[in-house]
Amino acid sequence: MKNFSNQCDERQVIERGRAFQYGFLTLFALMTLCFMLSSGFELHVFDDFTTYMFCTWPAITVCFTMMIVRDAFDCINRSPGIALFSIYGLGGAFVIVSTVIEIVRGKAAIFAEGLIGHAAAELLCGFCCVLVCVVYWIHAAKRRKALKNAEKE
């Protein structure tokens, strides 16, 4: 097994830890919110699957976005590259488009039996994937531009 610390510098390891911390805190806050709504106020807003998706995907997105923006995703000897994030974003776009098609055909609904249902969770999942992809593209473009400007000087 490779030693992870040899692949990232100290700043990147610290930023990754901070990103995971904020992702965890986001997950904890959303789970607490869902618990308070369902148990504290007896207000059932989501079905079980949607509750899981509502808590998990924003937390993953916060973690990924923080690592990308703080240059902690691409380590010294390796980089997931824009192709991997493009596939990730295309997967999210596919989820969004297929869910919208299901909603239009009447096979899925955002609201089902008085609750926010599976279609809303799938749209959230797709949106989060696309958002992470776009953040990576923008950050990669800024980084390339900065490298070109540094080479000119």
C-alpha atoms as a printed R data frame, in Angstrom:
    type eleno elety resid chain resno       x      y       z
1   ATOM     1    CA   MET     A     1   0.000  0.000   0.000
2   ATOM     2    CA   LYS     A     2   1.380  3.393  -0.972
3   ATOM     3    CA   ASN     A     3   2.023  6.008   1.638
4   ATOM     4    CA   PHE     A     4  -0.428  8.857   0.997
5   ATOM     5    CA   SER     A     5   1.777 11.460   2.670
6   ATOM     6    CA   ASN     A     6   4.484 10.971  -0.008
7   ATOM     7    CA   GLN     A     7   2.027 11.980  -2.738
8   ATOM     8    CA   CYS     A     8   0.779 15.252  -1.239
9   ATOM     9    CA   ASP     A     9   2.665 18.064   0.435
10  ATOM    10    CA   GLU     A    10   1.889 19.092   4.010
11  ATOM    11    CA   ARG     A    11  -0.372 21.986   3.010
12  ATOM    12    CA   GLN     A    12  -2.461 19.692   0.797
13  ATOM    13    CA   VAL     A    13  -2.839 17.118   3.573
14  ATOM    14    CA   ILE     A    14  -3.967 19.853   5.977
15  ATOM    15    CA   GLU     A    15  -6.411 21.291   3.414
16  ATOM    16    CA   ARG     A    16  -7.802 17.818   2.700
17  ATOM    17    CA   GLY     A    17  -8.349 17.287   6.406
18  ATOM    18    CA   ARG     A    18 -10.106 20.642   6.629
19  ATOM    19    CA   ALA     A    19 -12.285 19.766   3.617
20  ATOM    20    CA   PHE     A    20 -13.268 16.420   5.162
21  ATOM    21    CA   GLN     A    21 -14.009 18.245   8.413
22  ATOM    22    CA   TYR     A    22 -16.351 20.706   6.687
23  ATOM    23    CA   GLY     A    23 -17.946 17.868   4.734
24  ATOM    24    CA   PHE     A    24 -18.557 15.986   7.981
25  ATOM    25    CA   LEU     A    25 -19.970 19.090   9.665
26  ATOM    26    CA   THR     A    26 -22.296 19.616   6.687
27  ATOM    27    CA   LEU     A    27 -23.456 16.005   6.943
28  ATOM    28    CA   PHE     A    28 -23.976 16.366  10.698
29  ATOM    29    CA   ALA     A    29 -25.921 19.630  10.306
30  ATOM    30    CA   LEU     A    30 -28.190 18.196   7.600
31  ATOM    31    CA   MET     A    31 -28.814 15.002   9.568
32  ATOM    32    CA   THR     A    32 -29.654 17.082  12.637
33  ATOM    33    CA   LEU     A    33 -32.024 19.208  10.551
34  ATOM    34    CA   CYS     A    34 -33.762 16.113   9.177
35  ATOM    35    CA   PHE     A    35 -34.021 14.628  12.668
36  ATOM    36    CA   MET     A    36 -35.416 17.866  14.100
37  ATOM    37    CA   LEU     A    37 -38.010 18.098  11.330
38  ATOM    38    CA   SER     A    38 -39.146 14.487  11.593
39  ATOM    39    CA   SER     A    39 -38.852 13.797  15.317
40  ATOM    40    CA   GLY     A    40 -38.835 17.182  16.974
41  ATOM    41    CA   PHE     A    41 -41.597 18.837  14.966
42  ATOM    42    CA   GLU     A    42 -43.185 15.629  13.616
43  ATOM    43    CA   LEU     A    43 -42.977 17.179  10.176
44  ATOM    44    CA   HIS     A    44 -42.175 14.467   7.669
45  ATOM    45    CA   VAL     A    45 -40.754 16.218   4.622
46  ATOM    46    CA   PHE     A    46 -38.663 13.516   2.922
47  ATOM    47    CA   ASP     A    47 -39.039  9.808   2.364
48  ATOM    48    CA   ASP     A    48 -36.151  7.666   3.667
49  ATOM    49    CA   PHE     A    49 -34.153  7.539   0.410
50  ATOM    50    CA   THR     A    50 -34.482 11.287  -0.109
51  ATOM    51    CA   THR     A    51 -33.379 11.965   3.466
52  ATOM    52    CA   TYR     A    52 -30.238  9.932   2.837
53  ATOM    53    CA   MET     A    53 -29.540 11.712  -0.454
54  ATOM    54    CA   PHE     A    54 -30.329 15.149   1.004
55  ATOM    55    CA   CYS     A    55 -27.775 14.605   3.756
56  ATOM    56    CA   THR     A    56 -25.052 12.804   1.809
57  ATOM    57    CA   TRP     A    57 -24.681 14.590  -1.535
58  ATOM    58    CA   PRO     A    58 -24.317 18.154  -0.247
59  ATOM    59    CA   ALA     A    59 -21.673 16.920   2.236
60  ATOM    60    CA   ILE     A    60 -19.729 15.168  -0.541
61  ATOM    61    CA   THR     A    61 -20.035 18.276  -2.708
62  ATOM    62    CA   VAL     A    62 -18.741 20.558   0.068
63  ATOM    63    CA   CYS     A    63 -15.762 18.256   0.620
64  ATOM    64    CA   PHE     A    64 -14.874 17.949  -3.097
65  ATOM    65    CA   THR     A    65 -15.367 21.650  -3.776
66  ATOM    66    CA   MET     A    66 -13.158 22.715  -0.875
67  ATOM    67    CA   MET     A    67 -10.391 20.337  -1.960
68  ATOM    68    CA   ILE     A    68 -10.556 21.610  -5.535
69  ATOM    69    CA   VAL     A    69 -10.626 25.312  -4.659
70  ATOM    70    CA   ARG     A    70  -7.774 24.977  -2.157
71  ATOM    71    CA   ASP     A    71  -5.567 22.990  -4.569
72  ATOM    72    CA   ALA     A    72  -5.661 19.893  -2.394
73  ATOM    73    CA   PHE     A    73  -7.309 17.532  -4.878
74  ATOM    74    CA   ASP     A    74  -4.404 17.254  -7.308
75  ATOM    75    CA   CYS     A    75  -1.424 15.818  -5.463
76  ATOM    76    CA   ILE     A    76   2.234 16.044  -6.420
77  ATOM    77    CA   ASN     A    77   2.661 12.851  -8.442
78  ATOM    78    CA   ARG     A    78  -0.855 12.328  -9.686
79  ATOM    79    CA   SER     A    79  -3.932 14.187 -10.799
80  ATOM    80    CA   PRO     A    80  -7.414 12.822 -11.468
81  ATOM    81    CA   GLY     A    81  -7.499 15.096 -14.497
82  ATOM    82    CA   ILE     A    82 -10.207 16.940 -16.264
83  ATOM    83    CA   ALA     A    83 -11.345 13.773 -18.084
84  ATOM    84    CA   LEU     A    84 -12.373 12.071 -14.839
85  ATOM    85    CA   PHE     A    85 -14.286 15.127 -13.682
86  ATOM    86    CA   SER     A    86 -15.891 15.449 -17.104
87  ATOM    87    CA   ILE     A    87 -17.197 11.890 -16.791
88  ATOM    88    CA   TYR     A    88 -18.408 12.712 -13.269
89  ATOM    89    CA   GLY     A    89 -20.213 15.823 -14.557
90  ATOM    90    CA   LEU     A    90 -21.668 13.989 -17.549
91  ATOM    91    CA   GLY     A    91 -22.978 11.328 -15.186
92  ATOM    92    CA   GLY     A    92 -24.677 14.060 -13.173
93  ATOM    93    CA   ALA     A    93 -26.104 15.631 -16.326
94  ATOM    94    CA   PHE     A    94 -27.419 12.223 -17.394
95  ATOM    95    CA   VAL     A    95 -29.131 11.790 -14.027
96  ATOM    96    CA   ILE     A    96 -30.739 15.234 -14.327
97  ATOM    97    CA   VAL     A    97 -31.931 14.688 -17.902
98  ATOM    98    CA   SER     A    98 -33.235 11.162 -17.267
99  ATOM    99    CA   THR     A    99 -35.062 12.311 -14.123
100 ATOM   100    CA   VAL     A   100 -36.658 15.244 -15.943
101 ATOM   101    CA   ILE     A   101 -37.761 12.863 -18.719
102 ATOM   102    CA   GLU     A   102 -39.295 10.531 -16.111
103 ATOM   103    CA   ILE     A   103 -41.108 13.475 -14.514
104 ATOM   104    CA   VAL     A   104 -42.449 14.662 -17.888
105 ATOM   105    CA   ARG     A   105 -43.612 11.132 -18.765
106 ATOM   106    CA   GLY     A   106 -45.363 10.869 -15.407
107 ATOM   107    CA   LYS     A   107 -43.248  7.966 -14.171
108 ATOM   108    CA   ALA     A   108 -41.682 10.025 -11.367
109 ATOM   109    CA   ALA     A   109 -42.737 12.962  -9.247
110 ATOM   110    CA   ILE     A   110 -40.867 15.441  -7.125
111 ATOM   111    CA   PHE     A   111 -43.640 15.235  -4.542
112 ATOM   112    CA   ALA     A   112 -45.135 11.823  -3.776
113 ATOM   113    CA   GLU     A   113 -47.694 11.098  -1.062
114 ATOM   114    CA   GLY     A   114 -47.113 14.483   0.550
115 ATOM   115    CA   LEU     A   115 -43.332 14.006   0.778
116 ATOM   116    CA   ILE     A   116 -40.398 15.169  -1.277
117 ATOM   117    CA   GLY     A   117 -39.614 12.015  -3.199
118 ATOM   118    CA   HIS     A   118 -37.008 10.127  -5.187
119 ATOM   119    CA   ALA     A   119 -37.063 12.427  -8.204
120 ATOM   120    CA   ALA     A   120 -35.990 15.400  -6.084
121 ATOM   121    CA   ALA     A   121 -33.170 13.320  -4.587
122 ATOM   122    CA   GLU     A   122 -32.006 12.280  -8.042
123 ATOM   123    CA   LEU     A   123 -32.073 15.894  -9.239
124 ATOM   124    CA   LEU     A   124 -30.025 16.919  -6.192
125 ATOM   125    CA   CYS     A   125 -27.508 14.152  -6.890
126 ATOM   126    CA   GLY     A   126 -27.133 15.216 -10.514
127 ATOM   127    CA   PHE     A   127 -26.844 18.881  -9.597
128 ATOM   128    CA   CYS     A   128 -24.099 18.139  -7.071
129 ATOM   129    CA   CYS     A   129 -22.110 16.097  -9.625
130 ATOM   130    CA   VAL     A   130 -22.394 18.825 -12.243
131 ATOM   131    CA   LEU     A   131 -21.462 21.502  -9.696
132 ATOM   132    CA   VAL     A   132 -18.259 19.686  -8.686
133 ATOM   133    CA   CYS     A   133 -17.361 19.213 -12.355
134 ATOM   134    CA   VAL     A   134 -17.896 22.891 -13.172
135 ATOM   135    CA   VAL     A   135 -15.867 24.005 -10.145
136 ATOM   136    CA   TYR     A   136 -13.002 21.745 -11.258
137 ATOM   137    CA   TRP     A   137 -13.133 23.062 -14.847
138 ATOM   138    CA   ILE     A   138 -13.120 26.687 -13.715
139 ATOM   139    CA   HIS     A   139 -10.320 26.093 -11.229
140 ATOM   140    CA   ALA     A   140  -8.242 24.187 -13.801
141 ATOM   141    CA   ALA     A   141  -8.700 27.020 -16.326
142 ATOM   142    CA   LYS     A   142  -7.601 29.610 -13.736
143 ATOM   143    CA   ARG     A   143  -4.590 27.494 -12.831
144 ATOM   144    CA   ARG     A   144  -3.573 27.097 -16.496
145 ATOM   145    CA   LYS     A   145  -3.932 30.850 -17.022
146 ATOM   146    CA   ALA     A   146  -1.802 31.561 -13.954
147 ATOM   147    CA   LEU     A   147   0.890 29.155 -15.215
148 ATOM   148    CA   LYS     A   148   0.922 30.831 -18.632
149 ATOM   149    CA   ASN     A   149   1.229 34.268 -17.021
150 ATOM   150    CA   ALA     A   150   4.067 33.016 -14.801
151 ATOM   151    CA   GLU     A   151   5.914 31.640 -17.853
152 ATOM   152    CA   LYS     A   152   5.631 34.984 -19.660
153 ATOM   153    CA   GLU     A   153   7.298 36.822 -16.776
